[in-house]
Amino acid sequence: MHHRHFMLHKPHGYLSQFVYELKRKKKLLGELHPFPEGTMAIGRLDEDSEGLLLLTTDGKISELVRQKTVEKEYYAQVDGLITQEAVDQLQDGVEIGVNGTKYLTRNCQSKLITILPDYIGLGKRIRDERHGPTSWVSITVTEGKFRQVRKMTAAVGFPTLRLVRVRVGENYLEGLVTGSVKEVTNFIL
């Protein structure tokens, strides 16, 4: 069987799935592109998150990408001007709640972002400038607990206002505008 692979710039407000059983109307991935039958999202981005989402018809590839050796890089716009001390805390691991228990995140890569790349796009308007300054931080993790990056920035005192995944392995968001899909022959892990 010939499998197909896609890179998608998931917009804010979409679920990372093709079927939603509950009665409330949700925006689904199938509305963005006519994906072939059997296409699945590799990992998830919650409804409020944006950015790079890999999709495939091959379950084995999905399993490879979700391994803890594959890096996932996020740009997080946070409330306030994040300090170097907070960035260092993120790198060393912070305690977050996962399924009702305390969890210490693994060491990760984290750095301040002073110039935001154009391909991030404007996104959904978060809030007015009158509500105080915001800043951006890059966080690269190899694990993927539920809402992990959001919980991590909140744990160091800088809640996430906007979250954009910019990289999975060596697959980059750059070159994809919001809502666009690019078919690839394979993913670079």
C-alpha positions as CSV (number, residue, x, y, z in Angstrom):
1,M,0.0,0.0,0.0
2,H,1.2,3.5,-0.9
3,H,1.1,5.8,2.2
4,R,0.8,9.5,2.0
5,H,2.2,12.2,4.4
6,F,1.2,15.8,4.9
7,M,2.4,18.9,6.8
8,L,-0.3,21.3,7.9
9,H,-0.2,24.8,9.4
10,K,-3.1,24.2,11.8
11,P,-5.1,27.4,12.5
12,H,-6.4,28.4,15.9
13,G,-9.9,27.0,16.6
14,Y,-9.5,23.6,14.9
15,L,-9.5,20.2,16.6
16,S,-6.6,17.9,15.6
17,Q,-9.1,15.2,14.4
18,F,-11.4,14.3,11.6
19,V,-14.5,13.1,13.6
20,Y,-16.1,14.8,16.6
21,E,-19.0,12.8,18.2
22,L,-20.4,15.4,20.6
23,K,-23.3,17.6,19.5
24,R,-21.4,20.9,19.8
25,K,-20.2,22.0,16.3
26,K,-16.4,22.0,16.0
27,K,-14.0,22.8,13.2
28,L,-12.2,19.7,12.0
29,L,-9.1,19.0,9.9
30,G,-11.1,17.6,7.0
31,E,-12.5,21.1,6.4
32,L,-9.0,22.4,5.5
33,H,-8.1,19.9,2.8
34,P,-9.5,16.8,1.0
35,F,-7.2,14.3,2.9
36,P,-7.4,10.6,1.8
37,E,-9.3,8.1,3.8
38,G,-7.4,6.8,6.7
39,T,-5.4,10.0,7.3
40,M,-4.5,10.6,11.0
41,A,-2.9,13.4,12.9
42,I,0.4,12.5,14.5
43,G,0.1,13.9,18.0
44,R,-2.2,16.7,18.7
45,L,-2.4,20.4,19.0
46,D,-5.3,21.5,21.2
47,E,-8.1,23.7,19.8
48,D,-6.4,26.9,21.1
49,S,-2.9,26.0,19.7
50,E,-1.6,26.6,16.2
51,G,1.2,25.5,14.0
52,L,2.8,22.4,12.5
53,L,0.8,19.3,12.5
54,L,2.0,16.2,10.7
55,L,-0.5,13.8,9.2
56,T,-0.1,10.4,7.6
57,T,-2.0,7.3,6.4
58,D,0.8,5.1,7.9
59,G,0.4,4.1,11.6
60,K,4.0,3.0,11.8
61,I,5.3,6.4,10.9
62,S,2.9,7.9,13.4
63,E,4.4,5.7,16.2
64,L,7.9,6.7,15.2
65,V,7.2,10.5,15.3
66,R,5.6,10.2,18.7
67,Q,8.7,8.6,20.3
68,K,10.4,10.5,23.1
69,T,13.5,11.0,20.9
70,V,11.8,13.3,18.4
71,E,12.0,17.0,19.3
72,K,9.0,19.3,19.2
73,E,9.6,23.0,19.2
74,Y,7.0,25.5,20.3
75,Y,7.0,29.3,20.3
76,A,4.9,30.5,23.3
77,Q,3.7,34.1,23.6
78,V,3.5,34.6,27.4
79,D,1.9,37.2,29.7
80,G,4.6,39.6,30.8
81,L,8.3,40.0,30.0
82,I,9.7,36.5,30.7
83,T,13.0,36.6,32.6
84,Q,16.2,34.6,31.9
85,E,15.7,33.0,35.3
86,A,12.3,31.7,34.2
87,V,13.8,30.4,30.9
88,D,16.5,28.6,32.9
89,Q,13.9,27.0,35.1
90,L,12.0,25.7,32.1
91,Q,15.3,24.1,30.8
92,D,15.9,22.4,34.1
93,G,12.4,21.0,34.4
94,V,9.4,22.3,36.3
95,E,6.7,20.6,38.3
96,I,3.3,20.4,36.5
97,G,0.1,18.5,37.2
98,V,-0.7,15.5,34.9
99,N,-3.8,13.5,35.5
100,G,-4.2,14.8,39.0
101,T,-0.6,14.0,40.1
102,K,2.6,16.1,40.2
103,Y,5.0,15.5,37.4
104,L,8.5,16.9,36.9
105,T,9.1,17.7,33.2
106,R,12.3,16.5,31.6
107,N,15.2,18.9,30.8
108,C,14.4,20.8,27.6
109,Q,15.8,23.6,25.4
110,S,14.4,27.0,26.0
111,K,15.4,30.5,24.8
112,L,14.0,34.0,24.5
113,I,12.7,35.1,21.1
114,T,13.3,38.7,20.2
115,I,12.4,38.6,16.5
116,L,9.3,36.6,15.6
117,P,9.5,35.0,12.1
118,D,6.8,36.1,9.6
119,Y,5.5,32.6,9.0
120,I,4.1,32.5,12.5
121,G,1.3,34.8,11.2
122,L,-0.9,37.1,13.2
123,G,-3.0,34.4,14.7
124,K,-6.1,35.2,16.7
125,R,-6.0,38.5,18.6
126,I,-5.1,37.6,22.2
127,R,-5.7,40.9,23.9
128,D,-5.1,44.6,23.7
129,E,-1.7,46.2,24.4
130,R,-3.3,48.1,27.4
131,H,-3.3,44.8,29.3
132,G,0.4,44.8,29.6
133,P,3.5,43.5,27.8
134,T,3.9,40.1,26.3
135,S,7.0,38.2,25.2
136,W,7.9,35.1,23.3
137,V,10.0,32.0,24.3
138,S,11.0,29.0,22.4
139,I,10.6,25.6,24.2
140,T,11.8,22.3,22.7
141,V,10.5,19.2,24.3
142,T,10.7,15.4,23.5
143,E,7.7,14.5,25.6
144,G,4.1,15.5,25.1
145,K,1.9,15.6,28.2
146,F,-1.5,17.1,28.0
147,R,-1.1,20.9,27.6
148,Q,2.5,20.5,28.8
149,V,4.0,23.7,27.4
150,R,1.1,25.8,28.7
151,K,1.5,24.3,32.1
152,M,5.3,24.8,32.1
153,T,5.1,28.5,31.3
154,A,2.4,29.0,34.0
155,A,4.6,27.1,36.5
156,V,7.4,29.7,36.1
157,G,4.9,32.6,36.4
158,F,4.3,33.5,32.7
159,P,1.0,32.0,31.5
160,T,0.9,31.2,27.7
161,L,-1.4,33.4,25.7
162,R,-0.6,31.9,22.3
163,L,1.1,28.7,21.4
164,V,2.6,27.8,17.9
165,R,4.4,24.6,17.1
166,V,7.2,25.4,14.7
167,R,9.1,22.1,14.3
168,V,8.7,18.4,14.7
169,G,12.0,16.6,14.2
170,E,13.5,18.3,11.2
171,N,10.1,19.2,9.7
172,Y,9.5,23.0,9.9
173,L,6.5,25.2,9.8
174,E,8.4,27.8,7.7
175,G,6.9,28.1,4.2
176,L,3.4,27.1,5.3
177,V,0.8,29.9,5.7
178,T,-2.0,29.4,8.1
179,G,-4.4,26.7,6.9
180,S,-2.2,25.4,4.1
181,V,-1.2,21.8,3.5
182,K,1.9,20.4,1.9
183,E,2.2,16.8,0.8
184,V,5.7,15.3,1.4
185,T,7.3,12.0,0.4
186,N,8.4,11.4,4.0
187,F,9.1,13.1,7.3
188,I,12.6,13.9,8.4
189,L,13.1,12.7,12.0
